[in-house]
Amino acid sequence: MVKGKLLLGAAALATALVTGGVGSAPAEAADISCRTAKLIVPWGAGGGTDVIFRVFVEAVNNQGAEPQLQVVNISGQGGNKGAKEAVRAKPDGCTLFAIHQSAITSFLNGRVDFTWDAFEPVAMLTRTPAIFGANPDVPYNNVKELVAAAKEKPGEIVAGGTLGSTSHFVFLLLEDAAGVKFRHVSYDGTRQRMTALLAKNIELGEINLASAKQYIATGELKALGITTPERNGEIPEVMTLQEQGYDMVYGTDRGIMLPKGTSQEIIDHYGSLFQKAATDPAVVAEMNAKGTEVVYLGPADYTAYFEETFANWKRIATEVGLYKGN
């Protein structure tokens, strides 16, 4: 686990604001030539990831940031079309890149020949925890019961996800933690996976609180476990993976990168801006409403996070035959 993480729930936020211990200093001046810098979000406008980054960009701009930021959506290829443009950008502070673990999975499965270390880490901003979802007809009601069923019929229980993506990898992480095997079936995205679960075409699929809370409440979906350190107050009846005996804390972790070779002065400039945005009560409240936590890591800790995550995921990808590299 990376040290220095700032997870801002209500209590932590109140403490930070009262003491001035987080984000209280103005951003350091940096020599950036453009009046507007673009943040490449490599997924479509209006999607969950896009909305999250737009909230942060608005908060940064409201600080009077120079340059102001503008979201530019470059969707396609599972986030790789935008990544390819970002990795070619000049390291002048005029292009930023929105990232999550797909930068790792796309490299591991050979879809691109670069990964997170082709960029300069600036800040991790949020974590959206995963929920192991199931259609209501399955005979198990939590992950511990799922694991027992999977051990009785290895490779038979069907888990839906986009193969080679984070929604697939979360089940590989569970396989690794619990010593089981699922049968993986691919769907193009979250909406298609949710439709398949609701139609009972698959037994399992990753879901999140924002998209699935109503279906959990009505019993149209089962929530077998959540990948947070503590139970979520919105669905307090759902046990964590750790409570069920599996050392697995996971989420879709979103953050900001700059092109390789960007100066430390520029990295620190943007790091300070985003750190201050992460302590904005309106930002924290809006993220909580979307089932997402504000989890801030500065440049050094964010680098350590990626080093640790990449090493672990590469090991698992190699063990299951997913890794396409040398």
N, C-alpha and C positions, 0 to 999 in steps of 0.2 A: 504493500500500500504506500502511495506517495505521500510524503509529509508535506505540511504547509497548505493543505487544502482548506478552502473557506467555503463551507456549505451554509447558505443563508436561509435558515428558517426564521420565524418571527422573532424568537428570542435572540438568536445570533445577530440578526439585523439590528434589533433595538440596541444591543450592546455596542455594535460597531458605530452606530450613529451617535450614541451618547458620548462614547469615549473618543471618537474621531480616530480610532485606531486603524480604520480601513478606508482607503480612497479619499482621505481628507485633503491631501496635497494636490495642487493643480498639476496638470500634465506638463512635463518638461517640454520646452520649445525644441523643435526639430526642424532641420532644413529640408522641407518638402516643397517641391516647386509647383505642384498642381493646386488649384483652388478647390477641386472636388476629387476625392479619391473613390475608386469603385471597390465595392466588396462583391466579389464573384460568389454567388450562391449557386452551386451546381445542381440544383433541383428546381422544379417548376414553381412559378409564382402561386401563392395561395396555399401551398402545402404546409404541413406542420413545421418542417425545418425552416422554410422561408419565413413563416410568420414569426418564429422565435428570433431569427436574426434581425428582422425588421424592427422588432421591439427594442433590441439593443442598439441598433443604428439610430433610432429616434432619440433614445436616451443620450447617446454620445453626442449627437448633433445639438441637442438641447443644452449641452454644457458649453456651447460656443466653440466646438472643436475646429481647429484649422489644420488641414483642410476638412471640410464637411464630407461626410460619407454618403454614398449612394449605392443601394443594392442593385446589382445587375444579375439577372437570372440567366444562366447558361445551362439548360437542362439537357439530358440525354446521356445514354450509355451508362446508366446507373451512377451518375455523378462524375463520370470520367471525362466527359466532353469539357466541362468547365474546369476540371483539374488540369487538363492538358493545356488550356489557355493560361491558367494561373501559373503553372510551372515555367512557362516561357516569358512571363512578365518581367519587366525591368525592376531591379531592387531599389526603387527610388521612393517608396512609400506611397505611390499613387495607385497601387493595386494590392488588395487584401484578398484572402481566400477563406471561405467558410468550410469547415472540415468536420467530419466525424470518423468513426472507425472504418467506414467504407474505403478510406484511403489505404488501410491495411489489407482488408479482404480483397480488394481489386488487384493489389500487387500479388498477394499470395496465390490467387487463382489464375494469374497470368494475363489479366485483362489490360494492365498497364505495366510499364517497366520501371516505375518509380513509386515511392511510398512517402510516408510522412516526412522523412528526413531530407526530401528534396525541397523542403520549405524551412522557414525559421518560425518556431512556435512563439506565439504572442500571449495567448490566454485561453484557457479552458473556461467556458461560461456556464454550461448547463448539463444536467444529466436527466434523461427521461428513462425511468426504470422500466424493465420488461416484466410483463406478467405472462406466466405460462397459462395460456387459455386452452379450453377444450370444449367440444360440443357437449350438450347436457346429457347425451345418452351413454357416455363412457362410464364404466363401472367404478372409476377411481375419482376421489374428491380432493386430492392434494398431491403434491409432487412425490411424497414418500410412497403413497399407494401407486402412483404412476410408475415409479422406479421398480416396485415389486412386480407389477404387471409386465413391464418391459423385460425383466430378468426371466420371466416365465416364457416369453415368446420374443427372443431377441430379433431385431430387424423387421418386426411385423407391424408395430404401432406406427401409424402414418403421421408425420409432422410436416406441416406446410410452411414454406418459406421461399424466398428468392435465393436459389442455390448460389453459393459463393458470396452472399451478402451478409449483413449483420443479423437479419431475421433467420438465416440458416445457421450462422455461427453460434447464436445463443444456445441452440440445441446441441451443437458440438461441445460447447462448454459444459452443458449438463451431462452429456455422455461421458466426458472426461472426469467430471466430479463424482458421478454416481456409478460408473462402470457399466453403462448400458449402451444399447444401439437402437436407433429408430430407423424407419424407412422414410427418407426425405423426398418430398414432392415439391416441385417448383411452381411458384406463382409470381406474376409480374410485379406485384406491389401489395401494400397493406390492404387496400380496398378489396382486391381479388381474394386475398387470404381470409379476410373477415367474412366475405360472402360465402366462401367455401366452408368455413367453420359454422356459420349460421345455417347453411343448407345441409350440414352434417355430412359433407363430402369427405372431410378429413377429421381426424380425431384431435389433433393438436395444432397449435399455431401461436406465435408470439403476438400478444396484444398489448395495448397500453391504456392507461386510465382514461385519457381524453376521448378515445374512440370507442371504448368498450364498457365504460361505467354503466350506461343505461341497460346494456344487455346482461351484465352481471347482476344488476338489481332485479331484473325481470326473470332471471333464470334461463335466459336464452343462451347464455354462455356460462361455463364454469371457470373460475379463477383458481388455479391449483397452487399458486405460490407467486410471490413477488420478490424481485432481486434487490431489495433495499436492505440496509442494515437493521432498520426498525420497521414495524408495520405502518402502513399508510392510513392516515386518519379518515380518508374518504371510503376506504374499504377495510375497516379494522378487523374484520373476520378472516381476512386472507393472510395466512402465515408467510413469513419470509422463508427463503431457502435455508438460511442459517438455522432457523428454528427447527427445520425439518431434517437437519443433520448434514447439509451440503454447504461447503465453504464457497459460496458463490454470491458475490456482490457485483452487479452488472447494470449498465444502462447505455443508452445511446448518448455518447458524450460529445457535445458540440463545442467548437472553439474557433479561434482565429489564427491564421497563419499569414506570413509575408514571404515573398520570393526569396530564394536562397541568396545570401550575400548582402541582404539588407543590413544597414549599420545598426549597432546596438542602440544608438541614440534614437533612431526611428522606432525600433522594437519597443524601447522603454516608453516612448511617446504614446504609442497606441496601447501598450499594456496599462499605462496609468489611466487612460480614458475609459477603457473597458472595465478596469477594476472599480472605478467610481460608478459606472453604470450598474455594476453588479450589486452595489449597496443602495441603489435607488429603490425606495419602498414600492413605487408603482411597478417597476420591473419585476421585483420579487413576487408581488401579488399577482401580476399577470401570468408569470410562469407557473405559480402554484395553481392557478385556475386552469392551466393547460395540462396539469398532471406532471409538471416538470420542476425540478429543483434547480436553483442557482448554485452552482458549484464552481468557485473561482480558483484557478491555478495561474500563477504568474509564469513568465517565460522559462525560468530554470526548472520549476516543478512540473510544468507542462511537458518539457523535454523529457524529464525523468519518467513521467507517466507514459509517454509514447514508447520509450525504450523498454520499459517493463511490459507493457501491453503487447508490443510487437513480438518480443521474445517468447512470451507465453503462447500467443496465437500462432506463431510460426511453428512452434513445437507441436501443437495440436493439429494444425493443417498438414504437417509432415506425417504424423502418425496415421491420419485417416486418408492419406493419399491426395489431399487437395492441393498441396503446395506444388507450384509449377516451376519454381526457381531452382537454382543450383544448391 
